[in-house]
Amino acid sequence: MDYDFAILDLADDSDDASARRRGWVGAVLRGFRDPRPDDELIDRWVGHYREDRVTVRGAWLPAGEFGAGPMPVATYASLDKTLNAGRELLPLRMVTDVTTSAAHRRRGLLRRMIEDDLADAVEQGVPMAALTASEATIYGRWGFGPATFRHAVEVHTTPGFAFRDFTDAGRVELLEPIDAWPHVKAVFDAFHARQRGSVEWPTQYQDIHTGAYDFNGSGSHRKIRVALHLDQDGQVDGFAVFQHGEKDTVSVDEMAALTPQAQLGLWSFLAAIDRVKTVSFGLFHPDDPLMWALTDLNRVKTTELQEFLWLRVLDVPRALAARPWAADGALVLEVDDPLGHAAGRYEVVTRDGVAELVRTDADADVRLTSEMLGSLYLGGVPVLQLHRAGRVDGAPEAVRRFAAMADLSEPAYNLTGF
Ligand SMILES: CC(C)(COP(=O)(O)OP(=O)(O)OC[C@H]1O[C@@H](n2cnc3c(N)ncnc32)[C@H](O)[C@@H]1OP(=O)(O)O)[C@@H](O)C(=O)NCCC(=O)NCCS
């Protein structure tokens, strides 16, 4: 079938363009098995997409074909924000809203749109692409590799929960979400600027964290609560966006802190809420001090550990120069990339934490796919582990040298799902 591939013009207010936008949002929700959108959801969605200059792609049935209309049979969107690569905030192509109608699956619709978009990112000089995936089996073929993980915990706060030696020198205050938002955003921005692996928030996050609109339901989200942590001088240095759930539980949607004291202060506040027995959080920071600050570290139970942020390097020299390196060294790295963007052999020389890369014809010391380059980009997935799994190739000495250069001791972490 000759599908009609198009990019929607979000500024066009004609009836046809609005009908296609409505159809497009409807197709995304259908693809994710959500209820049909109402007018408010569409207005908010399109408003955010205009603000973030999102490129909205779709595939429609050709005019005259049975079933043709404003609703596409495949959707795909992307926007450019930043990734904290460790040494700089790197321009990032963020991929989202990927769906194909169940009646048109496996005919190459996603392939066509993702390959067009990655080629466009390269043309625009964007060195990296990213996504968060619903299934781990889809995106490796396009050179994306998992680079950060989603570590969900349940903290049991029933009697006996105690800190070894922590008293909050600051304090916590509950604000109405709309009043808390400027503080939440300011803490997130400071966190994003310092946390390797962090992805900037799309503008939709304002509606989500103020409870202004529930994109998974409709209308406002009236269960959202926000706790702010203030340091000794009264400066806001942490936040938790949370909801009270069933049976004495609290579930934290989002939490970030700028200091370990603020992190422990937030945990201490959440754990002390009367009649709450468990506090759950889906994105526990690998360096969260909580377990080691408690008298009983088994109070923190891991309930899930799975991939979260997938990265796809598009410009190897630019991207690898933007991340820190752990040791001085030199080697020739060969990247195999079926799409070609990252393919080639590069001489990597690291000195004082900074890499310089030049293309070379010399024999490779270490060989890997663009997918594995994405996985080890943030330094959180160990090179030797990938080597043992048969996914990074090279003589043992060269692989160890590469590991010493590339593995980073401070963990990468991302809080942003999209
Ligand atoms: C994921 C999805 C968008 C794939 O769309 P599609 O148009 O059928 O994909 P394509 O036909 O372009 O597939 C291209 C390749 O990816 C593979 N692929 C696609 N979806 C896959 C999946 N879910 N699991 C494993 N492989 C998958 C295809 O087999 C094909 O592989 P090949 O080229 O090696 O033969 C579609 O299945 C979908 O809408 N799923 C529900 C919503 C969803 O999960 N979206 C992803 C959000 S991150």
The ligand as a Tripos MOL2 file, in Angstrom:
@<TRIPOS>MOLECULE
LIG
   48    50     1     0     0
SMALL
NO_CHARGES

@<TRIPOS>ATOM
      1 C1          6.3400   -0.8790   18.2240 C.3       1 LIG1
      2 C2          5.5370   -0.5760   16.9790 C.3       1 LIG1
      3 C3          5.3970    0.9220   16.8510 C.3       1 LIG1
      4 C4          6.2580   -1.1710   15.7690 C.3       1 LIG1
      5 O1          5.7230   -0.6360   14.5710 O.3       1 LIG1
      6 P1          5.7950   -1.3360   13.1410 P.3       1 LIG1
      7 O2          5.3730   -0.2950   12.1460 O.co2     1 LIG1
      8 O3          5.0590   -2.6310   13.1760 O.co2     1 LIG1
      9 O4          7.3540   -1.6370   12.9720 O.3       1 LIG1
     10 P2          8.1350   -1.9560   11.5970 P.3       1 LIG1
     11 O5          7.2410   -2.7260   10.6840 O.co2     1 LIG1
     12 O6          8.7370   -0.7140   11.0450 O.co2     1 LIG1
     13 O7          9.2710   -2.8900   12.1580 O.3       1 LIG1
     14 C5         10.6050   -2.7350   11.8450 C.3       1 LIG1
     15 C6         11.3900   -3.8090   12.5410 C.3       1 LIG1
     16 O8         11.1660   -3.7850   13.9530 O.3       1 LIG1
     17 C7         10.6770   -5.0440   14.4130 C.3       1 LIG1
     18 N1          9.7170   -4.8000   15.4790 N.ar      1 LIG1
     19 C8          8.7120   -3.9100   15.4510 C.ar      1 LIG1
     20 N2          8.0390   -3.9610   16.6020 N.ar      1 LIG1
     21 C9          8.6280   -4.8860   17.3700 C.ar      1 LIG1
     22 C10         8.3760   -5.3740   18.6690 C.ar      1 LIG1
     23 N3          7.3530   -4.9230   19.3760 N.pl3     1 LIG1
     24 N4          9.2080   -6.3270   19.1550 N.ar      1 LIG1
     25 C11        10.2360   -6.7990   18.4180 C.ar      1 LIG1
     26 N5         10.5120   -6.3530   17.1650 N.ar      1 LIG1
     27 C12         9.7220   -5.4170   16.6580 C.ar      1 LIG1
     28 C13        10.0470   -5.6610   13.1980 C.3       1 LIG1
     29 O9          9.9760   -7.0580   13.3230 O.3       1 LIG1
     30 C14        10.9860   -5.2210   12.1170 C.3       1 LIG1
     31 O10        12.1650   -5.9920   12.1890 O.3       1 LIG1
     32 P3         13.0270   -6.3820   10.9140 P.3       1 LIG1
     33 O11        13.1520   -5.1470   10.0840 O.co2     1 LIG1
     34 O12        14.2950   -6.8510   11.5210 O.co2     1 LIG1
     35 O13        12.2300   -7.4280   10.2340 O.co2     1 LIG1
     36 C15         4.1250   -1.1980   17.0770 C.3       1 LIG1
     37 O14         4.2480   -2.5590   17.3220 O.3       1 LIG1
     38 C16         3.2340   -0.6060   18.1640 C.2       1 LIG1
     39 O15         2.4970    0.3280   17.8920 O.2       1 LIG1
     40 N6          3.2460   -1.1430   19.3840 N.am      1 LIG1
     41 C17         2.3880   -0.6440   20.4930 C.3       1 LIG1
     42 C18         2.8380    0.7270   21.0050 C.3       1 LIG1
     43 C19         4.2670    0.7090   21.4250 C.2       1 LIG1
     44 O16         4.7040   -0.1570   22.1540 O.2       1 LIG1
     45 N7          5.0450    1.6970   20.9710 N.am      1 LIG1
     46 C20         6.4480    1.8050   21.2900 C.3       1 LIG1
     47 C21         6.5970    2.8950   22.2480 C.3       1 LIG1
     48 S1          8.2530    3.0620   22.7710 S.3       1 LIG1
@<TRIPOS>BOND
     1     1     2 1
     2     2     3 1
     3     2     4 1
     4     2    36 1
     5     4     5 1
     6     5     6 1
     7     6     7 2
     8     6     8 1
     9     6     9 1
    10     9    10 1
    11    10    11 2
    12    10    12 1
    13    10    13 1
    14    13    14 1
    15    14    15 1
    16    15    16 1
    17    15    30 1
    18    16    17 1
    19    17    18 1
    20    17    28 1
    21    18    19 ar
    22    18    27 ar
    23    19    20 ar
    24    20    21 ar
    25    21    22 ar
    26    21    27 ar
    27    22    23 1
    28    22    24 ar
    29    24    25 ar
    30    25    26 ar
    31    26    27 ar
    32    28    29 1
    33    28    30 1
    34    30    31 1
    35    31    32 1
    36    32    33 2
    37    32    34 1
    38    32    35 1
    39    36    37 1
    40    36    38 1
    41    38    39 2
    42    38    40 1
    43    40    41 1
    44    41    42 1
    45    42    43 1
    46    43    44 2
    47    43    45 1
    48    45    46 1
    49    46    47 1
    50    47    48 1
@<TRIPOS>SUBSTRUCTURE
     1 LIG1         1 GROUP 0 **** ****
